[in-house]
């Protein structure tokens, strides 16, 4: 499941991306703003893997919007390194889904993030309940293990 390779484990859905020059700052370190792009790509691929077909959203007239995200930077990722992002489902409510991400380069943890997405009816742009077929697909994204650190999004 990635721009570079596809992997699924019994624990998490994994997305891999090779760090390119456009992802880095002058020091060759991944710029903070790029992680949200990596996480979005990881989420799309996780959903595609879980559902078998990303079109299940369109056929149910629903999509998701990012409502909040918290990112904790632990160590730098650098140009040409292979960044692996584990995608975990932390929870799912009537209209929202919380996903946790864990990024690593080899054995080195580099980033943790948590994102809350809200389902909306495409034609109306209003919040809506997650439809059954979409919920079933999301249920197959592995749950975050209890022992994993949980970084709560900060609410204003």
TIRO-2110 file (N, C-alpha, C; in Angstrom, 1 decimal):
// TIRO-2110
0.8, -1.2, 0.0, N, 1, A
0.0, 0.0, 0.0, CA, 1, A
0.9, 1.2, 0.0, C, 1, A
1.4, 1.6, -1.2, N, 2, A
2.2, 2.8, -1.1, CA, 2, A
2.5, 3.3, -2.5, C, 2, A
3.2, 4.5, -2.5, N, 3, A
3.7, 5.0, -3.8, CA, 3, A
4.9, 4.1, -4.2, C, 3, A
5.5, 3.4, -3.2, N, 4, A
6.7, 2.7, -3.5, CA, 4, A
6.5, 1.2, -3.3, C, 4, A
5.7, 0.8, -2.4, N, 5, A
5.4, -0.7, -2.2, CA, 5, A
4.1, -0.8, -1.4, C, 5, A
3.6, -2.0, -1.4, N, 6, A
2.4, -2.3, -0.6, CA, 6, A
2.6, -3.4, 0.4, C, 6, A
2.2, -3.1, 1.6, N, 7, A
2.4, -4.1, 2.7, CA, 7, A
1.2, -4.0, 3.6, C, 7, A
0.7, -5.1, 4.1, N, 8, A
-0.3, -5.2, 5.2, CA, 8, A
0.2, -6.2, 6.2, C, 8, A
0.0, -5.8, 7.5, N, 9, A
0.4, -6.8, 8.5, CA, 9, A
-0.8, -7.1, 9.3, C, 9, A
-0.7, -8.1, 10.2, N, 10, A
-1.7, -8.4, 11.1, CA, 10, A
-2.0, -7.3, 12.1, C, 10, A
-1.1, -6.3, 12.2, N, 11, A
-1.2, -5.3, 13.2, CA, 11, A
-1.6, -3.9, 12.6, C, 11, A
-1.0, -3.5, 11.5, N, 12, A
-1.3, -2.2, 11.0, CA, 12, A
-1.3, -2.2, 9.5, C, 12, A
-1.9, -1.3, 8.9, N, 13, A
-1.8, -1.1, 7.4, CA, 13, A
-0.6, -0.2, 7.2, C, 13, A
0.3, -0.5, 6.4, N, 14, A
1.6, 0.2, 6.2, CA, 14, A
1.6, 0.9, 4.9, C, 14, A
2.1, 2.1, 4.9, N, 15, A
2.3, 2.9, 3.7, CA, 15, A
3.8, 3.4, 3.7, C, 15, A
4.4, 3.2, 2.5, N, 16, A
5.8, 3.6, 2.5, CA, 16, A
6.0, 4.7, 1.4, C, 16, A
6.9, 5.7, 1.7, N, 17, A
7.2, 6.7, 0.7, CA, 17, A
8.7, 7.0, 0.8, C, 17, A
9.3, 7.2, -0.3, N, 18, A
10.7, 7.6, -0.4, CA, 18, A
10.7, 9.1, -0.3, C, 18, A
11.5, 9.7, 0.6, N, 19, A
11.6, 11.1, 0.8, CA, 19, A
12.3, 11.7, -0.4, C, 19, A
11.7, 12.7, -1.0, N, 20, A
12.2, 13.3, -2.2, CA, 20, A
12.7, 14.7, -1.9, C, 20, A
13.5, 15.3, -2.8, N, 21, A
14.0, 16.6, -2.5, CA, 21, A
12.9, 17.7, -2.2, C, 21, A
11.8, 17.6, -2.9, N, 22, A
10.7, 18.5, -2.7, CA, 22, A
10.1, 18.4, -1.3, C, 22, A
10.3, 17.3, -0.6, N, 23, A
9.8, 17.0, 0.8, CA, 23, A
10.6, 17.7, 1.9, C, 23, A
11.8, 18.1, 1.5, N, 24, A
12.8, 18.5, 2.5, CA, 24, A
13.0, 20.0, 2.6, C, 24, A
13.6, 20.5, 3.7, N, 25, A
14.1, 21.9, 3.8, CA, 25, A
15.5, 22.0, 3.4, C, 25, A
16.2, 23.1, 3.6, N, 26, A
17.6, 23.3, 3.2, CA, 26, A
18.5, 22.4, 3.8, C, 26, A
18.2, 21.8, 5.0, N, 27, A
19.1, 20.9, 5.7, CA, 27, A
18.8, 19.4, 5.2, C, 27, A
17.9, 19.2, 4.3, N, 28, A
17.7, 17.9, 3.8, CA, 28, A
16.8, 17.1, 4.7, C, 28, A
16.1, 17.7, 5.6, N, 29, A
15.2, 17.1, 6.6, CA, 29, A
13.7, 17.3, 6.1, C, 29, A
12.9, 16.3, 6.3, N, 30, A
11.5, 16.5, 5.9, CA, 30, A
10.9, 17.7, 6.5, C, 30, A
10.3, 18.6, 5.7, N, 31, A
9.6, 19.7, 6.3, CA, 31, A
8.3, 19.3, 7.0, C, 31, A
8.1, 20.0, 8.1, N, 32, A
6.9, 19.7, 8.9, CA, 32, A
5.6, 19.6, 8.1, C, 32, A
5.5, 20.5, 7.2, N, 33, A
4.2, 20.6, 6.4, CA, 33, A
4.0, 19.4, 5.5, C, 33, A
5.0, 18.6, 5.2, N, 34, A
4.9, 17.5, 4.3, CA, 34, A
4.3, 16.3, 5.0, C, 34, A
4.4, 16.2, 6.3, N, 35, A
3.8, 15.0, 7.0, CA, 35, A
2.3, 14.9, 6.8, C, 35, A
1.6, 16.0, 6.8, N, 36, A
0.1, 15.9, 6.6, CA, 36, A
-0.2, 15.4, 5.2, C, 36, A
0.7, 15.7, 4.2, N, 37, A
0.5, 15.1, 2.9, CA, 37, A
0.7, 13.6, 2.9, C, 37, A
1.8, 13.2, 3.6, N, 38, A
2.1, 11.8, 3.7, CA, 38, A
0.9, 11.0, 4.4, C, 38, A
0.4, 11.6, 5.5, N, 39, A
-0.7, 11.0, 6.2, CA, 39, A
-1.9, 10.9, 5.3, C, 39, A
-2.2, 11.9, 4.6, N, 40, A
-3.4, 11.8, 3.7, CA, 40, A
-3.3, 10.7, 2.7, C, 40, A
-2.1, 10.6, 2.1, N, 41, A
-1.8, 9.5, 1.1, CA, 41, A
-2.0, 8.1, 1.8, C, 41, A
-1.4, 8.0, 3.0, N, 42, A
-1.5, 6.8, 3.8, CA, 42, A
-3.0, 6.4, 4.1, C, 42, A
-3.8, 7.4, 4.4, N, 43, A
-5.2, 7.2, 4.8, CA, 43, A
-5.9, 6.7, 3.5, C, 43, A
-5.7, 7.4, 2.4, N, 44, A
-6.3, 7.0, 1.1, CA, 44, A
-6.0, 5.5, 0.8, C, 44, A
-4.7, 5.2, 0.9, N, 45, A
-4.3, 3.8, 0.6, CA, 45, A
-4.8, 2.8, 1.6, C, 45, A
-4.9, 3.2, 2.9, N, 46, A
-5.5, 2.3, 3.9, CA, 46, A
-7.0, 2.1, 3.6, C, 46, A
-7.7, 3.1, 3.3, N, 47, A
-9.1, 2.9, 2.9, CA, 47, A
-9.3, 2.1, 1.7, C, 47, A
-8.4, 2.3, 0.7, N, 48, A
-8.5, 1.5, -0.5, CA, 48, A
-8.2, 0.0, -0.2, C, 48, A
-7.2, -0.3, 0.6, N, 49, A
-6.9, -1.6, 1.1, CA, 49, A
-8.1, -2.2, 1.8, C, 49, A
-8.7, -1.4, 2.8, N, 50, A
-9.7, -1.9, 3.6, CA, 50, A
-11.0, -2.2, 2.8, C, 50, A
-11.3, -1.3, 1.9, N, 51, A
-12.6, -1.4, 1.2, CA, 51, A
-12.5, -2.2, -0.1, C, 51, A
-11.3, -2.4, -0.6, N, 52, A
-11.1, -3.1, -1.9, CA, 52, A
-11.4, -2.2, -3.1, C, 52, A
-12.0, -1.0, -2.8, N, 53, A
-12.4, -0.1, -3.9, CA, 53, A
-12.7, 1.3, -3.3, C, 53, A
-12.0, 2.3, -3.6, N, 54, A
-12.2, 3.6, -3.1, CA, 54, A
-13.5, 4.2, -3.5, C, 54, A
-14.1, 3.7, -4.6, N, 55, A
-15.4, 4.2, -5.1, CA, 55, A
-16.6, 3.9, -4.1, C, 55, A
-16.4, 3.1, -3.1, N, 56, A
-17.5, 2.8, -2.1, CA, 56, A
-17.9, 4.1, -1.5, C, 56, A
-17.0, 5.1, -1.4, N, 57, A
-17.4, 6.4, -0.9, CA, 57, A
-18.4, 7.1, -1.8, C, 57, A
-18.0, 7.2, -3.1, N, 58, A
-18.9, 7.8, -4.1, CA, 58, A
-20.2, 7.1, -4.2, C, 58, A
-20.2, 5.8, -4.2, N, 59, A
-21.5, 5.0, -4.4, CA, 59, A
-22.4, 5.2, -3.1, C, 59, A
-21.8, 5.7, -2.0, N, 60, A
-22.7, 6.0, -0.8, CA, 60, A
-22.8, 7.4, -0.6, C, 60, A
-22.4, 8.3, -1.6, N, 61, A
-22.6, 9.7, -1.5, CA, 61, A
-22.0, 10.4, -0.3, C, 61, A
-20.8, 9.8, 0.1, N, 62, A
-20.2, 10.3, 1.3, CA, 62, A
-18.7, 10.5, 1.1, C, 62, A
-18.1, 11.4, 1.8, N, 63, A
-16.7, 11.6, 1.8, CA, 63, A
-16.3, 12.1, 3.2, C, 63, A
-15.0, 12.2, 3.4, N, 64, A
-14.5, 12.6, 4.8, CA, 64, A
-13.7, 13.9, 4.6, C, 64, A
-13.8, 14.8, 5.6, N, 65, A
-13.1, 16.0, 5.7, CA, 65, A
-12.2, 15.9, 7.0, C, 65, A
-11.0, 16.4, 6.9, N, 66, A
-10.2, 16.4, 8.1, CA, 66, A
-10.7, 17.5, 9.1, C, 66, A
-11.0, 17.2, 10.3, N, 67, A
-11.5, 18.1, 11.3, CA, 67, A
-10.4, 18.6, 12.2, C, 67, A
-9.4, 17.7, 12.5, N, 68, A
-8.3, 18.1, 13.4, CA, 68, A
-7.2, 17.1, 13.3, C, 68, A
-6.0, 17.6, 13.5, N, 69, A
-4.8, 16.7, 13.4, CA, 69, A
-3.8, 17.3, 14.4, C, 69, A
-3.2, 16.3, 15.2, N, 70, A
-2.1, 16.6, 16.1, CA, 70, A
-0.9, 15.8, 15.6, C, 70, A
0.3, 16.5, 15.5, N, 71, A
1.5, 15.8, 15.0, CA, 71, A
2.6, 16.0, 16.1, C, 71, A
3.2, 14.9, 16.4, N, 72, A
4.4, 15.0, 17.3, CA, 72, A
5.6, 14.5, 16.6, C, 72, A
6.6, 15.4, 16.4, N, 73, A
7.8, 15.1, 15.7, CA, 73, A
8.8, 14.6, 16.7, C, 73, A
9.3, 13.4, 16.4, N, 74, A
10.2, 12.7, 17.3, CA, 74, A
11.7, 12.7, 16.9, C, 74, A
11.9, 12.6, 15.6, N, 75, A
13.3, 12.6, 15.0, CA, 75, A
13.2, 13.0, 13.6, C, 75, A
14.2, 13.5, 13.0, N, 76, A
14.2, 13.9, 11.6, CA, 76, A
14.1, 12.7, 10.6, C, 76, A
13.4, 12.8, 9.5, N, 77, A
13.5, 12.0, 8.4, CA, 77, A
14.2, 12.8, 7.3, C, 77, A
15.1, 12.1, 6.6, N, 78, A
15.9, 12.9, 5.6, CA, 78, A
15.7, 12.4, 4.2, C, 78, A
16.2, 13.3, 3.3, N, 79, A
16.2, 13.0, 1.9, CA, 79, A
16.6, 11.6, 1.6, C, 79, A
15.9, 10.9, 0.7, N, 80, A
16.2, 9.6, 0.2, CA, 80, A
15.9, 8.4, 1.2, C, 80, A
15.5, 8.8, 2.4, N, 81, A
15.1, 7.7, 3.3, CA, 81, A
13.7, 7.2, 3.0, C, 81, A
13.5, 5.9, 3.4, N, 82, A
12.2, 5.3, 3.2, CA, 82, A
11.4, 5.4, 4.5, C, 82, A
10.4, 6.2, 4.4, N, 83, A
9.5, 6.5, 5.5, CA, 83, A
8.3, 5.5, 5.5, C, 83, A
8.2, 4.8, 6.6, N, 84, A
7.1, 3.8, 6.6, CA, 84, A
6.0, 4.3, 7.6, C, 84, A
4.8, 4.4, 7.2, N, 85, A
3.7, 5.0, 8.1, CA, 85, A
2.7, 3.9, 8.4, C, 85, A
2.6, 3.6, 9.6, N, 86, A
1.6, 2.6, 10.1, CA, 86, A
0.3, 3.3, 10.3, C, 86, A
-0.8, 2.8, 9.8, N, 87, A
-2.1, 3.4, 9.9, CA, 87, A
-3.0, 2.5, 10.9, C, 87, A
-3.5, 3.2, 11.9, N, 88, A
-4.3, 2.5, 12.9, CA, 88, A
-5.6, 3.2, 13.1, C, 88, A
-6.7, 2.5, 13.3, N, 89, A
-8.0, 3.1, 13.7, CA, 89, A
-8.0, 3.2, 15.2, C, 89, A
-8.2, 4.4, 15.7, N, 90, A
-8.4, 4.6, 17.1, CA, 90, A
-9.8, 4.5, 17.5, C, 90, A
-10.7, 5.0, 16.7, N, 91, A
-12.1, 4.9, 17.1, CA, 91, A
-13.0, 5.4, 16.0, C, 91, A
-14.3, 5.1, 16.1, N, 92, A
-15.3, 5.5, 15.1, CA, 92, A
-16.6, 5.8, 15.8, C, 92, A
-17.1, 7.0, 15.5, N, 93, A
-18.4, 7.4, 16.1, CA, 93, A
-19.5, 7.3, 15.0, C, 93, A
-20.6, 7.9, 15.2, N, 94, A
-21.6, 8.0, 14.3, CA, 94, A
-21.2, 8.7, 13.0, C, 94, A
-20.5, 9.8, 13.2, N, 95, A
-20.2, 10.7, 12.0, CA, 95, A
-18.6, 10.8, 11.9, C, 95, A
-17.9, 10.4, 12.8, N, 96, A
-16.4, 10.7, 12.8, CA, 96, A
-15.6, 9.4, 12.9, C, 96, A
-14.3, 9.6, 12.5, N, 97, A
-13.4, 8.5, 12.5, CA, 97, A
-12.1, 9.1, 13.0, C, 97, A
-11.4, 8.4, 13.9, N, 98, A
-10.1, 8.9, 14.4, CA, 98, A
-9.0, 7.8, 14.0, C, 98, A
-8.0, 8.3, 13.3, N, 99, A
-6.9, 7.5, 12.8, CA, 99, A
-5.6, 8.0, 13.5, C, 99, A
-4.8, 7.0, 13.9, N, 100, A
-3.5, 7.3, 14.4, CA, 100, A
-2.4, 6.8, 13.4, C, 100, A
-1.4, 7.6, 13.3, N, 101, A
-0.3, 7.3, 12.4, CA, 101, A
1.0, 7.2, 13.2, C, 101, A
1.9, 6.3, 12.8, N, 102, A
3.2, 6.1, 13.4, CA, 102, A
4.2, 6.0, 12.2, C, 102, A
5.1, 7.0, 12.1, N, 103, A
6.1, 7.0, 11.1, CA, 103, A
7.4, 6.6, 11.6, C, 103, A
8.1, 5.8, 10.8, N, 104, A
9.5, 5.4, 11.2, CA, 104, A
10.3, 5.2, 9.9, C, 104, A
11.6, 5.4, 10.2, N, 105, A
12.6, 5.1, 9.2, CA, 105, A
13.5, 4.0, 9.8, C, 105, A
13.4, 2.8, 9.2, N, 106, A
14.1, 1.7, 9.8, CA, 106, A
13.6, 1.4, 11.2, C, 106, A
14.5, 1.4, 12.2, N, 107, A
14.1, 1.2, 13.6, CA, 107, A
13.9, 2.5, 14.3, C, 107, A
14.0, 3.6, 13.6, N, 108, A
13.9, 4.9, 14.3, CA, 108, A
12.5, 5.5, 14.1, C, 108, A
11.8, 5.7, 15.2, N, 109, A
10.5, 6.4, 15.2, CA, 109, A
10.8, 7.9, 14.9, C, 109, A
10.0, 8.4, 13.9, N, 110, A
10.2, 9.8, 13.6, CA, 110, A
9.0, 10.7, 13.8, C, 110, A
7.8, 10.1, 13.8, N, 111, A
6.6, 11.0, 13.9, CA, 111, A
5.4, 10.1, 14.4, C, 111, A
4.6, 10.7, 15.2, N, 112, A
3.3, 10.2, 15.6, CA, 112, A
2.2, 11.2, 15.3, C, 112, A
1.1, 10.8, 14.9, N, 113, A
0.0, 11.8, 14.6, CA, 113, A
-1.3, 11.1, 14.9, C, 113, A
-2.3, 12.0, 15.2, N, 114, A
-3.7, 11.6, 15.3, CA, 114, A
-4.6, 12.5, 14.5, C, 114, A
-5.5, 12.0, 13.8, N, 115, A
-6.4, 12.8, 13.0, CA, 115, A
-7.8, 12.4, 13.1, C, 115, A
-8.7, 13.3, 13.2, N, 116, A
-10.1, 13.1, 13.3, CA, 116, A
-10.8, 13.5, 12.0, C, 116, A
-11.5, 12.6, 11.3, N, 117, A
-12.2, 12.9, 10.1, CA, 117, A
-13.7, 12.9, 10.3, C, 117, A
-14.4, 13.7, 9.7, N, 118, A
-15.9, 13.8, 9.8, CA, 118, A
-16.5, 13.4, 8.4, C, 118, A
-17.5, 12.6, 8.4, N, 119, A
-18.2, 12.2, 7.2, CA, 119, A
-19.2, 13.3, 6.8, C, 119, A
-19.3, 13.5, 5.5, N, 120, A
-20.2, 14.5, 5.0, CA, 120, A
-20.9, 14.0, 3.8, C, 120, A
-22.2, 14.4, 3.6, N, 121, A
-22.9, 14.1, 2.4, CA, 121, A
-22.4, 15.0, 1.3, C, 121, A
-21.9, 14.3, 0.2, N, 122, A
-21.2, 15.0, -0.9, CA, 122, A
-22.1, 16.1, -1.5, C, 122, A
-23.3, 15.9, -1.9, N, 123, A
-24.1, 16.9, -2.6, CA, 123, A
-24.5, 18.0, -1.7, C, 123, A
-24.6, 17.8, -0.4, N, 124, A
-25.1, 18.8, 0.6, CA, 124, A
-24.0, 19.5, 1.4, C, 124, A
-22.9, 18.9, 1.5, N, 125, A
-21.8, 19.4, 2.3, CA, 125, A
-22.2, 19.5, 3.8, C, 125, A
-23.0, 18.6, 4.2, N, 126, A
-23.4, 18.6, 5.6, CA, 126, A
-22.9, 17.3, 6.3, C, 126, A
-22.6, 17.4, 7.6, N, 127, A
-22.2, 16.2, 8.3, CA, 127, A
-23.3, 15.1, 8.2, C, 127, A
-22.8, 13.9, 8.1, N, 128, A
-23.8, 12.7, 8.0, CA, 128, A
-23.2, 11.5, 8.7, C, 128, A
-24.1, 10.6, 9.0, N, 129, A
-23.7, 9.3, 9.6, CA, 129, A
-22.8, 8.5, 8.6, C, 129, A
-21.9, 7.8, 9.1, N, 130, A
-21.1, 6.9, 8.2, CA, 130, A
-21.9, 5.8, 7.7, C, 130, A
-22.2, 5.6, 6.4, N, 131, A
-23.0, 4.6, 5.9, CA, 131, A
-22.5, 3.2, 6.2, C, 131, A
-23.4, 2.2, 6.3, N, 132, A
-23.0, 0.8, 6.7, CA, 132, A
-21.9, 0.3, 5.9, C, 132, A
-21.9, 0.3, 4.5, N, 133, A
-20.8, -0.3, 3.7, CA, 133, A
-19.5, 0.4, 4.0, C, 133, A
-19.5, 1.7, 4.2, N, 134, A
-18.3, 2.5, 4.5, CA, 134, A
-17.8, 2.1, 5.9, C, 134, A
-18.7, 2.0, 6.8, N, 135, A
-18.3, 1.6, 8.2, CA, 135, A
-17.7, 0.2, 8.2, C, 135, A
-18.3, -0.7, 7.5, N, 136, A
-17.7, -2.1, 7.4, CA, 136, A
-16.3, -2.1, 6.9, C, 136, A
-16.1, -1.2, 5.9, N, 137, A
-14.7, -1.1, 5.3, CA, 137, A
-13.7, -0.6, 6.4, C, 137, A
-14.2, 0.5, 7.0, N, 138, A
-13.3, 1.1, 8.1, CA, 138, A
-13.1, 0.2, 9.2, C, 138, A
-14.0, -0.6, 9.5, N, 139, A
-13.9, -1.6, 10.6, CA, 139, A
-12.7, -2.5, 10.4, C, 139, A
-12.3, -2.7, 9.1, N, 140, A
-11.2, -3.6, 8.9, CA, 140, A
-9.8, -3.0, 9.0, C, 140, A
-9.8, -1.6, 9.2, N, 141, A
-8.5, -1.0, 9.6, CA, 141, A
-8.2, -1.4, 11.0, C, 141, A
-7.0, -1.9, 11.3, N, 142, A
-6.8, -2.4, 12.6, CA, 142, A
-6.9, -1.4, 13.7, C, 142, A
-7.4, -1.8, 14.9, N, 143, A
-7.4, -0.9, 16.0, CA, 143, A
-6.1, -0.6, 16.6, C, 143, A
-5.9, 0.6, 17.1, N, 144, A
-4.6, 1.0, 17.8, CA, 144, A
-4.5, 0.1, 19.0, C, 144, A
-3.4, -0.6, 19.2, N, 145, A
-3.2, -1.4, 20.4, CA, 145, A
-3.3, -0.5, 21.7, C, 145, A
-3.7, -1.1, 22.8, N, 146, A
-3.9, -0.4, 24.0, CA, 146, A
-2.5, 0.2, 24.5, C, 146, A
-1.4, -0.6, 24.2, N, 147, A
-0.1, -0.1, 24.8, CA, 147, A
0.5, 1.0, 24.0, C, 147, A
-0.1, 1.3, 22.8, N, 148, A
0.5, 2.4, 22.0, CA, 148, A
0.3, 3.7, 22.6, C, 148, A
1.3, 4.6, 22.5, N, 149, A
1.0, 6.0, 23.0, CA, 149, A
-0.1, 6.7, 22.2, C, 149, A
-0.9, 7.4, 22.9, N, 150, A
-2.0, 8.1, 22.2, CA, 150, A
-1.9, 9.6, 22.4, C, 150, A
-1.8, 10.2, 21.3, N, 151, A
-1.6, 11.7, 21.4, CA, 151, A
-3.0, 12.3, 21.0, C, 151, A
-3.6, 12.9, 21.9, N, 152, A
-4.9, 13.4, 21.7, CA, 152, A
-4.9, 14.7, 20.9, C, 152, A
-5.8, 14.9, 19.9, N, 153, A
-5.9, 16.2, 19.3, CA, 153, A
-6.3, 17.2, 20.3, C, 153, A
-5.7, 18.4, 20.2, N, 154, A
-6.0, 19.5, 21.1, CA, 154, A
-7.2, 20.2, 20.6, C, 154, A
-8.2, 20.4, 21.4, N, 155, A
-9.5, 21.1, 21.0, CA, 155, A
-9.5, 22.5, 21.6, C, 155, A
-9.8, 23.4, 20.8, N, 156, A
-9.8, 24.8, 21.3, CA, 156, A
-11.1, 25.1, 22.1, C, 156, A
END
